[in-house]
């Protein structure tokens, strides 16, 4: 992500739903059941891939913050709304009502911050990918990475060129060497 040498590896999971699933966004207008139906359809039909990517320690911390910050804000939003309900139901005086409204509005701000962080900031900070379907005569899905540094792209291209040159140099009909970790 930064172009500096990697210090650590981090596992990422990517999912790409088919294009036709976005037409089902109209179900979200139906309310809770429509949202659940849309979410289940996306989960079932998405092409998935996972793997480890090299990162510096600082970029790994930034990715962790982009992933877990919105989750924490959304969790605290629920807690604030529960506190607002509990306080408003347990007291009838003006101070209790004011405190309940404060927790309600803090919850609204946390909800907005969590949604903005999850839907807008995380895609800008974290690596993203487009996962394709398995192509004919291949054994795995192709994953197109985005939000990576051009130096990483150049290194990956160099590795692929070296492998291609190695395989091209093998005599016709020779068996290919086993990849490490494959059986």
Secondary structure, DSSP 8 states (H G I E B T S, - for coil): --SS---EEEEEEEEE--GGGGGGGGGGGG-HHHHHHHHHHHHHH-EEEEEEEEE-HHHHHHHHHHHHHHHHHHHHHHHHHHHHHHHHHH--SHHHHHHHHHHHHHHHHHHHHHHHIIIIIHHHHS-EEEE----TT-SS--EEEES--HHHHHHHHHHHHHHHHHHHHS-TT------TT--
